[in-house]
């Protein structure tokens, strides 16, 4: 299945259900706290694409991890998507309602692929462009009938903290960071509590929205290759992507797939994990870095005659 589908193609499939009997649409909207948006509330009012179900990135995650929305286990992912009525024969189309045109949808696209499901696409332009092009939304929603789903994790598509740490010396793969330039440099605050901005040594910065056109569609492969080449990235060589918490990193994975590279990995813990685990010298920042979070050195007790 193509990595992207157009609104026109999706609308045709909705109008002719017999043409794609196993089509499942997922609204994967997810927002940072400072965005002040409620994905579930917006799904129900003002609405969503007809037939869509809501996919909650936080609910479908490793709830025992100290880091945000880490990948769930195979059985947890299978149970979650199976309850949405999605079987292994389904073609899944994912979108979100962000103003960017794509924000969290590529994360869910990547999750399906990392668990072995290839028939998954992102709606190019997202809900914002679906509405701009005149296609309908609805507040009506029916509960899907659960079906079996088998998930098989492809571990090579996921990088761990240890993988990134080892790569600092081995340089076996390139590392792309898609955070905003200010967060990458350390001059803008991090949205995660207790985490200061900055980046991993050796990483290259291309903000995730640079893979999108101003209206919110993914750029064509030629422009993506030019963008990466301008930053010194070689898409013919191994590549891993990081961001704040593993969501927008998936924009670069999808962009690389459009260029024929289907093996780009994601550092799932991303900056949220790296900042908490890495030593201060491996936190590169123009700001305070990690040292501002170190406990103060113990103070020597003042010796006075009365204490002798």
One Martini backbone bead per residue (centre of mass of N, CA, C, O) as a GRO file, in nm:
protein
  308
    1UNK     BB    1   0.100   0.033   0.017
    2UNK     BB    2   0.080   0.351   0.035
    3UNK     BB    3   0.188   0.600   0.244
    4UNK     BB    4  -0.011   0.773   0.068
    5UNK     BB    5  -0.330   0.946   0.065
    6UNK     BB    6  -0.590   1.095  -0.072
    7UNK     BB    7  -0.889   1.242  -0.037
    8UNK     BB    8  -1.011   1.143  -0.300
    9UNK     BB    9  -0.952   0.841  -0.262
   10UNK     BB   10  -1.101   0.806   0.009
   11UNK     BB   11  -1.381   0.900  -0.086
   12UNK     BB   12  -1.422   0.682  -0.296
   13UNK     BB   13  -1.411   0.446  -0.090
   14UNK     BB   14  -1.659   0.544   0.079
   15UNK     BB   15  -1.866   0.539  -0.167
   16UNK     BB   16  -1.717   0.239  -0.231
   17UNK     BB   17  -1.698  -0.023  -0.028
   18UNK     BB   18  -1.638  -0.261  -0.235
   19UNK     BB   19  -1.341  -0.165  -0.313
   20UNK     BB   20  -1.281  -0.154   0.027
   21UNK     BB   21  -1.372  -0.371   0.268
   22UNK     BB   22  -1.092  -0.326   0.468
   23UNK     BB   23  -1.139  -0.040   0.561
   24UNK     BB   24  -0.954   0.175   0.798
   25UNK     BB   25  -1.011   0.457   1.008
   26UNK     BB   26  -0.780   0.687   1.179
   27UNK     BB   27  -0.775   0.896   1.459
   28UNK     BB   28  -0.444   1.033   1.574
   29UNK     BB   29  -0.484   1.252   1.767
   30UNK     BB   30  -0.225   1.465   1.921
   31UNK     BB   31  -0.120   1.670   2.207
   32UNK     BB   32   0.025   1.912   2.348
   33UNK     BB   33  -0.042   2.085   2.627
   34UNK     BB   34  -0.001   2.383   2.495
   35UNK     BB   35  -0.243   2.344   2.279
   36UNK     BB   36  -0.528   2.307   2.407
   37UNK     BB   37  -0.629   2.003   2.321
   38UNK     BB   38  -0.903   1.763   2.254
   39UNK     BB   39  -0.926   1.480   2.083
   40UNK     BB   40  -1.193   1.348   2.178
   41UNK     BB   41  -1.377   1.594   2.158
   42UNK     BB   42  -1.320   1.655   1.851
   43UNK     BB   43  -1.419   1.386   1.740
   44UNK     BB   44  -1.726   1.450   1.834
   45UNK     BB   45  -1.665   1.781   1.845
   46UNK     BB   46  -1.719   1.835   1.527
   47UNK     BB   47  -1.534   1.581   1.416
   48UNK     BB   48  -1.508   1.323   1.154
   49UNK     BB   49  -1.443   1.084   0.956
   50UNK     BB   50  -1.619   0.867   0.814
   51UNK     BB   51  -1.564   0.567   1.009
   52UNK     BB   52  -1.392   0.653   1.232
   53UNK     BB   53  -1.140   0.595   1.471
   54UNK     BB   54  -0.988   0.622   1.781
   55UNK     BB   55  -0.637   0.684   1.844
   56UNK     BB   56  -0.445   0.622   2.140
   57UNK     BB   57  -0.119   0.664   2.210
   58UNK     BB   58  -0.122   0.633   2.524
   59UNK     BB   59  -0.292   0.370   2.543
   60UNK     BB   60  -0.084   0.259   2.311
   61UNK     BB   61   0.134   0.166   2.554
   62UNK     BB   62   0.385   0.170   2.792
   63UNK     BB   63   0.264   0.211   3.113
   64UNK     BB   64   0.546   0.132   3.274
   65UNK     BB   65   0.692   0.366   3.165
   66UNK     BB   66   0.873   0.670   3.227
   67UNK     BB   67   0.806   0.715   2.928
   68UNK     BB   68   0.659   0.840   2.661
   69UNK     BB   69   0.483   0.649   2.450
   70UNK     BB   70   0.582   0.370   2.437
   71UNK     BB   71   0.602   0.083   2.314
   72UNK     BB   72   0.432  -0.182   2.302
   73UNK     BB   73   0.352  -0.483   2.294
   74UNK     BB   74   0.239  -0.712   2.089
   75UNK     BB   75  -0.018  -0.786   2.255
   76UNK     BB   76  -0.112  -0.494   2.308
   77UNK     BB   77  -0.145  -0.407   2.015
   78UNK     BB   78  -0.335  -0.631   1.922
   79UNK     BB   79  -0.563  -0.566   2.123
   80UNK     BB   80  -0.618  -0.274   2.043
   81UNK     BB   81  -0.674  -0.310   1.731
   82UNK     BB   82  -0.884  -0.536   1.757
   83UNK     BB   83  -1.100  -0.351   1.902
   84UNK     BB   84  -1.114  -0.173   1.621
   85UNK     BB   85  -1.149  -0.403   1.385
   86UNK     BB   86  -0.849  -0.493   1.318
   87UNK     BB   87  -0.697  -0.676   1.080
   88UNK     BB   88  -0.453  -0.822   0.868
   89UNK     BB   89  -0.651  -0.734   0.607
   90UNK     BB   90  -0.618  -0.435   0.650
   91UNK     BB   91  -0.670  -0.099   0.549
   92UNK     BB   92  -0.494   0.169   0.686
   93UNK     BB   93  -0.605   0.505   0.769
   94UNK     BB   94  -0.426   0.794   0.872
   95UNK     BB   95  -0.504   1.076   1.090
   96UNK     BB   96  -0.511   1.431   1.167
   97UNK     BB   97  -0.608   1.767   1.327
   98UNK     BB   98  -0.383   1.938   1.263
   99UNK     BB   99  -0.235   2.236   1.142
  100UNK     BB  100  -0.001   2.085   0.974
  101UNK     BB  101  -0.148   1.797   0.855
  102UNK     BB  102   0.091   1.664   1.037
  103UNK     BB  103   0.182   1.488   1.353
  104UNK     BB  104   0.073   1.184   1.467
  105UNK     BB  105   0.011   0.986   1.232
  106UNK     BB  106   0.301   0.872   1.166
  107UNK     BB  107   0.322   0.709   1.427
  108UNK     BB  108   0.098   0.502   1.363
  109UNK     BB  109   0.211   0.408   1.100
  110UNK     BB  110   0.474   0.299   1.231
  111UNK     BB  111   0.350   0.099   1.429
  112UNK     BB  112   0.235  -0.092   1.223
  113UNK     BB  113   0.506  -0.151   1.080
  114UNK     BB  114   0.668  -0.251   1.336
  115UNK     BB  115   0.424  -0.486   1.355
  116UNK     BB  116   0.398  -0.588   1.030
  117UNK     BB  117   0.204  -0.368   0.892
  118UNK     BB  118   0.172  -0.256   0.551
  119UNK     BB  119  -0.144  -0.170   0.530
  120UNK     BB  120  -0.053   0.160   0.549
  121UNK     BB  121  -0.176   0.504   0.570
  122UNK     BB  122  -0.160   0.849   0.500
  123UNK     BB  123  -0.335   1.137   0.506
  124UNK     BB  124  -0.287   1.379   0.298
  125UNK     BB  125  -0.326   1.677   0.500
  126UNK     BB  126  -0.548   1.586   0.660
  127UNK     BB  127  -0.826   1.725   0.799
  128UNK     BB  128  -0.783   2.020   0.707
  129UNK     BB  129  -0.785   1.937   0.394
  130UNK     BB  130  -1.044   1.783   0.381
  131UNK     BB  131  -1.219   2.034   0.442
  132UNK     BB  132  -1.109   2.228   0.222
  133UNK     BB  133  -1.214   2.014  -0.012
  134UNK     BB  134  -1.526   1.936   0.094
  135UNK     BB  135  -1.536   1.717   0.299
  136UNK     BB  136  -1.684   1.526   0.532
  137UNK     BB  137  -1.820   1.530   0.863
  138UNK     BB  138  -1.869   1.357   1.184
  139UNK     BB  139  -2.028   1.244   1.503
  140UNK     BB  140  -2.067   0.968   1.423
  141UNK     BB  141  -2.048   0.650   1.614
  142UNK     BB  142  -1.928   0.314   1.606
  143UNK     BB  143  -1.871   0.018   1.746
  144UNK     BB  144  -1.651  -0.210   1.696
  145UNK     BB  145  -1.567  -0.531   1.606
  146UNK     BB  146  -1.382  -0.755   1.732
  147UNK     BB  147  -1.058  -0.878   1.625
  148UNK     BB  148  -0.801  -1.041   1.514
  149UNK     BB  149  -0.444  -0.976   1.587
  150UNK     BB  150  -0.112  -0.991   1.449
  151UNK     BB  151   0.201  -0.927   1.606
  152UNK     BB  152   0.542  -0.827   1.476
  153UNK     BB  153   0.834  -0.729   1.576
  154UNK     BB  154   1.071  -0.496   1.427
  155UNK     BB  155   1.362  -0.427   1.583
  156UNK     BB  156   1.526  -0.263   1.359
  157UNK     BB  157   1.314  -0.002   1.390
  158UNK     BB  158   1.451   0.017   1.684
  159UNK     BB  159   1.591   0.239   1.922
  160UNK     BB  160   1.806   0.264   2.186
  161UNK     BB  161   1.999   0.399   2.416
  162UNK     BB  162   2.235   0.201   2.364
  163UNK     BB  163   2.254   0.245   2.060
  164UNK     BB  164   2.323   0.550   2.071
  165UNK     BB  165   2.570   0.531   2.252
  166UNK     BB  166   2.737   0.341   2.068
  167UNK     BB  167   2.726   0.536   1.809
  168UNK     BB  168   2.926   0.758   1.903
  169UNK     BB  169   3.168   0.562   1.808
  170UNK     BB  170   3.076   0.386   1.550
  171UNK     BB  171   2.896   0.517   1.325
  172UNK     BB  172   2.661   0.327   1.182
  173UNK     BB  173   2.464   0.582   1.202
  174UNK     BB  174   2.252   0.823   1.143
  175UNK     BB  175   2.128   1.132   1.312
  176UNK     BB  176   1.797   1.256   1.339
  177UNK     BB  177   1.655   1.574   1.436
  178UNK     BB  178   1.301   1.708   1.456
  179UNK     BB  179   1.318   1.938   1.613
  180UNK     BB  180   1.321   2.237   1.688
  181UNK     BB  181   1.577   2.455   1.677
  182UNK     BB  182   1.556   2.557   1.973
  183UNK     BB  183   1.551   2.275   2.108
  184UNK     BB  184   1.814   2.175   1.987
  185UNK     BB  185   2.001   2.412   2.101
  186UNK     BB  186   1.856   2.533   2.387
  187UNK     BB  187   1.655   2.813   2.354
  188UNK     BB  188   1.402   2.637   2.411
  189UNK     BB  189   1.158   2.498   2.565
  190UNK     BB  190   1.038   2.216   2.708
  191UNK     BB  191   0.736   2.034   2.741
  192UNK     BB  192   0.884   1.860   2.940
  193UNK     BB  193   0.903   1.774   3.250
  194UNK     BB  194   1.237   1.797   3.358
  195UNK     BB  195   1.334   1.910   3.066
  196UNK     BB  196   1.592   2.004   2.870
  197UNK     BB  197   1.725   2.137   2.609
  198UNK     BB  198   1.862   1.969   2.310
  199UNK     BB  199   2.130   1.731   2.207
  200UNK     BB  200   2.280   1.484   2.038
  201UNK     BB  201   2.562   1.382   1.951
  202UNK     BB  202   2.579   1.404   1.590
  203UNK     BB  203   2.326   1.545   1.526
  204UNK     BB  204   2.070   1.636   1.296
  205UNK     BB  205   1.870   1.920   1.187
  206UNK     BB  206   1.514   1.862   1.103
  207UNK     BB  207   1.225   1.978   1.106
  208UNK     BB  208   0.930   1.821   1.056
  209UNK     BB  209   0.790   2.059   0.883
  210UNK     BB  210   1.000   2.042   0.636
  211UNK     BB  211   0.833   1.790   0.501
  212UNK     BB  212   0.628   2.020   0.450
  213UNK     BB  213   0.400   2.203   0.323
  214UNK     BB  214   0.219   2.476   0.399
  215UNK     BB  215  -0.066   2.311   0.383
  216UNK     BB  216   0.033   1.988   0.474
  217UNK     BB  217   0.205   1.837   0.269
  218UNK     BB  218   0.405   1.622   0.138
  219UNK     BB  219   0.687   1.615  -0.004
  220UNK     BB  220   0.861   1.537  -0.256
  221UNK     BB  221   1.132   1.342  -0.303
  222UNK     BB  222   1.323   1.559  -0.425
  223UNK     BB  223   1.294   1.757  -0.179
  224UNK     BB  224   1.383   1.562   0.042
  225UNK     BB  225   1.666   1.504  -0.069
  226UNK     BB  226   1.759   1.798  -0.068
  227UNK     BB  227   1.721   1.850   0.233
  228UNK     BB  228   1.915   1.629   0.336
  229UNK     BB  229   2.168   1.704   0.171
  230UNK     BB  230   2.193   1.995   0.300
  231UNK     BB  231   2.262   1.830   0.591
  232UNK     BB  232   2.442   1.562   0.517
  233UNK     BB  233   2.242   1.344   0.426
  234UNK     BB  234   2.235   0.986   0.348
  235UNK     BB  235   1.982   0.778   0.221
  236UNK     BB  236   2.185   0.523   0.165
  237UNK     BB  237   2.221   0.529   0.465
  238UNK     BB  238   2.197   0.474   0.775
  239UNK     BB  239   1.898   0.561   0.979
  240UNK     BB  240   1.800   0.773   1.252
  241UNK     BB  241   1.532   0.894   1.472
  242UNK     BB  242   1.459   1.196   1.657
  243UNK     BB  243   1.304   1.367   1.942
  244UNK     BB  244   1.118   1.407   2.215
  245UNK     BB  245   0.895   1.121   2.208
  246UNK     BB  246   0.851   0.971   1.905
  247UNK     BB  247   0.655   1.117   1.700
  248UNK     BB  248   0.789   1.321   1.477
  249UNK     BB  249   1.004   1.121   1.373
  250UNK     BB  250   0.799   0.980   1.164
  251UNK     BB  251   0.821   1.181   0.934
  252UNK     BB  252   1.104   1.085   0.833
  253UNK     BB  253   1.024   0.795   0.774
  254UNK     BB  254   0.813   0.864   0.560
  255UNK     BB  255   0.992   1.034   0.377
  256UNK     BB  256   1.191   0.801   0.315
  257UNK     BB  257   0.978   0.612   0.189
  258UNK     BB  258   0.923   0.801  -0.055
  259UNK     BB  259   1.245   0.741  -0.134
  260UNK     BB  260   1.279   0.408  -0.072
  261UNK     BB  261   1.310   0.404   0.253
  262UNK     BB  262   1.215   0.129   0.488
  263UNK     BB  263   1.469   0.130   0.735
  264UNK     BB  264   1.402   0.346   0.929
  265UNK     BB  265   1.465   0.449   1.253
  266UNK     BB  266   1.356   0.476   1.600
  267UNK     BB  267   1.397   0.663   1.887
  268UNK     BB  268   1.172   0.611   2.122
  269UNK     BB  269   1.273   0.787   2.371
  270UNK     BB  270   1.447   1.004   2.307
  271UNK     BB  271   1.499   1.296   2.472
  272UNK     BB  272   1.354   1.215   2.732
  273UNK     BB  273   1.558   0.985   2.789
  274UNK     BB  274   1.838   1.105   2.739
  275UNK     BB  275   1.832   1.329   2.957
  276UNK     BB  276   1.786   1.125   3.204
  277UNK     BB  277   2.050   0.924   3.133
  278UNK     BB  278   2.260   1.107   3.046
  279UNK     BB  279   2.534   1.263   3.068
  280UNK     BB  280   2.614   1.594   3.064
  281UNK     BB  281   2.832   1.566   2.820
  282UNK     BB  282   2.569   1.445   2.632
  283UNK     BB  283   2.450   1.746   2.656
  284UNK     BB  284   2.361   1.960   2.405
  285UNK     BB  285   2.376   2.320   2.485
  286UNK     BB  286   2.301   2.673   2.504
  287UNK     BB  287   2.211   2.625   2.775
  288UNK     BB  288   2.205   2.455   3.079
  289UNK     BB  289   2.122   2.177   3.061
  290UNK     BB  290   2.194   1.934   3.314
  291UNK     BB  291   2.339   2.080   3.553
  292UNK     BB  292   2.074   2.220   3.671
  293UNK     BB  293   1.980   1.914   3.786
  294UNK     BB  294   2.185   1.894   3.982
  295UNK     BB  295   2.282   1.845   4.280
  296UNK     BB  296   2.398   2.000   4.531
  297UNK     BB  297   2.659   2.036   4.706
  298UNK     BB  298   2.779   1.971   4.993
  299UNK     BB  299   2.788   2.131   5.298
  300UNK     BB  300   2.993   2.261   5.515
  301UNK     BB  301   3.028   2.277   5.831
  302UNK     BB  302   3.041   2.514   6.060
  303UNK     BB  303   3.305   2.611   6.268
  304UNK     BB  304   3.255   2.647   6.614
  305UNK     BB  305   3.309   2.672   6.938
  306UNK     BB  306   3.026   2.531   7.012
  307UNK     BB  307   3.104   2.260   6.827
  308UNK     BB  308   3.363   2.148   7.002
   0.00000   0.00000   0.00000
